[in-house]
């Protein structure tokens, strides 16, 4: 295959990323109906599920969102009793947040609902195809890393 053809194929893949992202966000949102949890809150819960007790600035860095945005989400999750506040030995003014037992249970239920859809589509691909797709996406993330926002000052896409 020529360089021009390979470039064209990769460009077509890049063009599909935005609509896939939007549809995935809507699918996640649909699975959250009735839970009182937003897509943003779910993302925070996922970070806490994977990383354990984490500070607001660290959650912001993980999600590449401003600390202020994360703080609002954390406040809502705390009100719902899904996360708890803990002392941070490394920083007196920046507590750590962790999922409560209720939060772990609720996030597990959310992931189980999501896994139902993921299992359906995963049957369409071999392990090698999924690994190749991951390799392509990771290579693009690495290549375009210089354009990543400062998580404390994200820029709009206007």
Helices and strands as residue ranges (DSSP letters): H 3-32, H 39-51, E 54-55, H 56-63, H 67-79, E 83-86, E 96-99, H 101-122, H 127-143, G 145-147
